[in-house]
Amino acid sequence: MLHFAALAALTVALTAPDAQAVQRKQAPAKKPVASAVAKRAAAPSAARAPRKGTTKVVARASARSVRAPVRAVAAVAPARLSFGQIAGLHKVSDPLDLASSVALVMDQDTKEVLLSKNDRAVLPIASLTKLMTGLLISEAHLPMDELITITQDDVDTEKHSSSRLRVGTTLSRGELLHLALMSSENRAAHALGRTFPGGLSAFVQRMNDKAKLLGMMDTRYVEPTGLSSQNQSSAHDLATLVNVAHGNALVRELSTSPGHEVAVGSRTLQYNNTNRLVKSPAWDIGLQKTGYISEAGRCLVMQAQVSGRKLIMVFLDSAGKFSRLGDAERVRSWVEGMQPAGNALIAAGQTSLRP
């Protein structure tokens, strides 16, 4: 009867896997079975005495087979598609085989476009937002040594991202600006907007007013960090912003800083630049900013000098973690391979898109 009961329980488990969790909770019902198996394995056989040591091995193996829990297979959530992927922008190919679905490379001095790919698409821009934040804070000429305390209002409730700047941390406005531009520190950027004269809403309004003033008609801001996917722009608008921000000495310096230490109470925190190209001797970068949220993909804007030309580069919606940097490397190699008077143009996906 015991053997029959065990067989019936196994049949139920195989035919109803969702009930296994309930069966495991009813542990007392399995103990007598395990005990009986162990006793039978330990008892000497009447027909043949077991070899030395075999009895204990069988007992342990039998007990493990009864007690072993059934491992549940964790469901893997599908990767969240970016706005560019949803719009099919990645289906547009280009001769450089860029991983970014949107790209724009132009000569900063002549405004000549060397490369364009889906450059009219309006997409979320993630932490590229902080370039406008930093520009406005710098242009406001607020005291950079004024102390600002991180509050609960600065905690990310949009993406629930982490931060080493705990609530109650006090840093100068200059240090917060440094961390926002160099390391894309979200709480630092939010605190800068929150403490702007007139408050956060006034600051966001100033961001949108500045965009219109610069002719960035595809651009909209709703907060100063870029965590919201409602912060959107196009490659052409971002190229305009990079050009203007490059004219600000403080923004240039802080955005290209390789690293910075800040003292927080008894701790010293080391922050590094989110763009490792600033440390590369192969690059002469005058300004940069990275960004990422799932809706935007990996983003990068830079001003850099390549083969004697000052270039503005915009890469949006790159699929891989390092692919935006790889795209920048491809463009640099391509420009370096041009003839001195070369005016080559790569253009792909010129349709205006607003996903």
N, C-alpha and C positions, 0 to 999 in steps of 0.2 A: 504493500500500500504506500509506503514511504517513497519507493522508487517511482510509482505511478504519479504521486503528487508532485514530485520534483520535475518529472517529464512534462506534466500539464502546465506547471508554472513557466517552464522554459518556452513552451509553445505560445503561451499568452504573451511573453516578453517579446518574442520574435514577430508576432503578428500585430502587436500594439506597442511600438517603441515609445510613444508619448507617455505611456503609463509606467515606464521604467523608473522615473524619478519617484513616483509614489511608492513603488515596490521597494526601492532602496530605503525609504523612510521606515518601512515596516521591518526593521532589522531583527527584532525578536523572532519573527517567523522563520528566519534563515538559520539562526543559531543552532537549533537541534539538528538540522541537516548537516551543518559543518561539523558538529560534534560527532554525529554518527559516522560520517565519512572518516574523520580522524581516528576514531576508535577501531573501525574495521581495518584501516590501513595499518594501525599499530598492532593489532592482534595477530599472533603467529598462525600461519595456515596449517590445517590438519594434513594436507597432502604433501607440502614441501616447505621447509623452513626457509625463510628469506635470507638473502645474503646480508652480511653485516653492513649496516648503514642504510640499506635500502628502505627500511620501514619509515625512518624519520624523513627521508627525502619525499616519499610518497605522501606522507601526512602533511608536510609543509606545502607541497605542490597542490594537493587537493584543497587544503584550507584556502590557499591563495586564489584558486580558480573559483571558489564559492564567494569569497569576500570581494574580489576585484570589481570595482565599480565600472559601469559602462560609460566610456568617455563620450560626452556630447560634442558634436561637431559645431564649432562656433560659426555662426553665419557671418560671412564677410560682406560688409556693406559696399555697394558699388561706388567707385570713385565719382565724386560730384563733378559734372561737366562745367567747364567755363562758358561764359557767354559766347565767346568766339567759337568754341566747339559746337555749341548748340546752333549757331548761325552758319556752320559749315565753312568757316574761314580757313581752317587747316587743310581743306581740300585744294586750296589755291597753291600751286607750286611756283618755285622761282629757281633761277640758275644756280644760286648759292646754296640751295637746299636748306634754308633757314628753318629752325624749329619754332620760331615765333610766327604766329599767324598774321601779325601786323608789324610792319617795319618801315622806317623812313630814315634815310641818310642824306644829309644835305650839307653843302659848303656854307659855313657860317658867314663868311665874308660876301660871297657872291649870291647866296641864296639858291644856288644851282642844286637841283635834286639829282642825286646820283643813284639812289635806289628807293623804290616805293613798293609797298605790298599791302593791299587793303588799308591804305593810309587814311581813308575817309571813314572807316568804321568807328563808331562811337561805343566804347567799352568801359567797364570798370577799370580804374587805374590804381587801386590799392594804395600803397604807401608812397607812390609818386605824388600823392596829395601833399605830403609833408614838404615838398619843394615850395609850393605856394605858401604853406604855413610859415616856413622859415623865412621866405622872402618878405612877407608882411611884418613879421616880428622884427626883422632887421631894419626895415624901412620905417618902422614906427619910432625908432630911436628911444625905446624904453630903457630904463637903467638895467644893464646886464648883470649888475651885482645884486639886484634886488632878490631877496630870498622868497621862494615859492614852495609851499608844502603840498605834497600829493595827498589828495582826499579820496573818499569813496566815490565821488563823482567821476574821477579819472579812471576808475576800474572798468575794463572792457566788458560790457554786457551784450555786445553785438556778436563777437566770435569767442568770447571767454578765453582770450589769449592770456598767457602768463607774463609777468614782469618782475624784475628784481628790485624795482622801486616800490617798496611796500607803502601802504597807506601810512602817513605820518612822516615820510621821508622829506627832508627839506634840502633843496639845492638852489643855486642861483639861477636866474633866468638864462644866463649865458651857458651854464652847464646843461640845462634842459634842452636848449637849442642845439647844442653840440650833439647830445645823445639822439635827438630826434632826427637830425640830418645824417649823422654818421652811422648810427646803429638802428635807426628806424624805431626808436623807443616810443611805444604808443601812449603810455601814461605821460611821458614828457611832453609829447605833442599836444595832448588833450589839455594838460595843465597850462600850457602856453596860450591856448585859445580861451580857456576858461577865465584866466586872469587878465585878458586883454581889456582895455577900457571899454565899458559897456557890456562886458560879459561874453559868453560863448555865442549867443545868437548874433550879436553885433559883429563878432569876428567872422563868423560864417558869411554874413552879409558882405563884409569887406572882401572876403575871398571871391565871391561871385562878382562883385563890382569890379575888382581888379581884373578878373578874367575878361569881362566885357570891355574894359578899357584897353586891354591888350589885343582885342579882336578875337578872343578865343570863344567863338560862338557855339562850339560843340561841347563846351565844358560846363559842368554843374558840380557844386560842392554842397554837402549837407552836414559835414563835420570835418575836423582838422586832422584826423589820423589816417584815413583811407580804409578803415575797417568796414565801412559801409559800402556795399556794391552800388549804391546810388551816386557815389562820387565817380563821375564818368567824364571821358574826354576822347579826343582823336589824336592820332600821331602828329598831325599838322599843328594842332593847338599846343601839344606838349613840346614840340620843337620851338614854338614861339616862347613858351615859358622858360625852357632851358636857355635860350638866347638872352632873355632878360635877366634871369637869375645869375647867369655867368657874369653879368656886369656888376654884381654885388660881391665885393671882396670878402665879406664875412661868410656869405653862403658858399662861395668857392672854397674858402679855407676849411670850414667845418665839414662840408660834404665829402671832401677828399682826405680828411684826416685818417691815417691808418688805424689809430687806436687812442684811447683816452681812459685815464683812471679817475674815479670820483670817490671821495671819502663820504661814507654814509654811516654816521655814528662811529662805532668802533671798527667798522668794516671798510675795506677798500675794494671797490668793484672795478674790474677791468672790462672795458667795452672795446669791441673791434668793429671795423668797417664791414658792412654787409656785402660789399663788393671787393672781392680779393684782387681784382685787377689794379687797384690803386697801389698795391705793393709790388707790382710787376715792373721790372726795369724796361720791359718792351713797350710800356704804355706811358704816354704823357697826357694825363687826364686833368682837365681844368675844373670839371664839375660832374657830379654823378648822383644818382638816386636809384635805389632798387625798390621793388614792391611785390607783395604777394598776398592774395586771398584766393580761395578756390574759384570764385566767380571771375577773377581777372587773370588767373594763371600767373606765371613768373614774368615780371616786368623790369625794364631797365632803360634809363635815359642817361646819356653822357655827352659831355663836350670833350673832345680829345683832338690832339694834333697828330696827324698821320701823313707821312711823306711831305711834310711842310704845309699841309692843308689843315685848317681848323674845321673840324667836322662836328656836326650835331647828329647823334644817333638815338633813335627811339625803337625799342623792341617791346611789343606787348603780347600777352597771351602765349608765352612759351610754355611748353608742356613739361619739360624736365627741370630738375633742381638747378643744374649747371648749364642748361642749354642756352639760356640768354647770354651767358658769358661766351659760350662757344660761338654763338651768332656774331657777337662783337669781334671775336678773333677772326672769323671768316671774312667779315667786312674789311677788317684791317689788312689782311693778307691780299684781298682783292684790290683794294685801293693802292697798296704798295706795288702791286703788279701792273698797274696802269702805266701807259706811256706818260711822260711828263706833261704833255698837253692833252691827255686823254679826257674825253667828255662822255665816257660810257654811261648809259642809263639802263637800269633794270627797273621795269615796271610790271606789276602783277596785281590783279584784283582791284581795279580803280573804282569800282562801283561804291557809291555811298551807302553804307549799311548802318542801321540803328537797331541792334538786337533788342 
